[in-house]
Amino acid sequence: MATATETASDTPLDISPNAAKEIRKIIRKKNIPDGYGLRVGVKGGGCSGMSYVLGFDKKREKDQEFEIDGITVYMDQRHGLYLMGTQINYHDGLNARGFTFENPNATETCGCGASFAA
């Protein structure tokens, strides 16, 4: 378990500038309280085997804590294997809208990009 906040260069994942901007916007609009951070993780399920988790939560016992572009990020240390090198993006266009994950560990993804196999 990381005891101190790690810098962006030490993190297993990255948040694009567009995604960071949208996350900060959500924090302001939804009044996310202090002590909560962005939870990034994986869970079993989805058409390809695993789904991404993205939401706001308090830090848990087995979490690593990262500071990426001014955003506190929590990730269960066991999920690092699946998320190493992943970039979280945000698209706001006619063809796509929402958060996406570019995961170099994914051997297969579903059509919507919400689940993957590793």
Order of alpha helices (4+ residues) and beta strands (2+ residues): beta-alpha-beta-beta-beta-beta-alpha-beta-beta-beta-beta
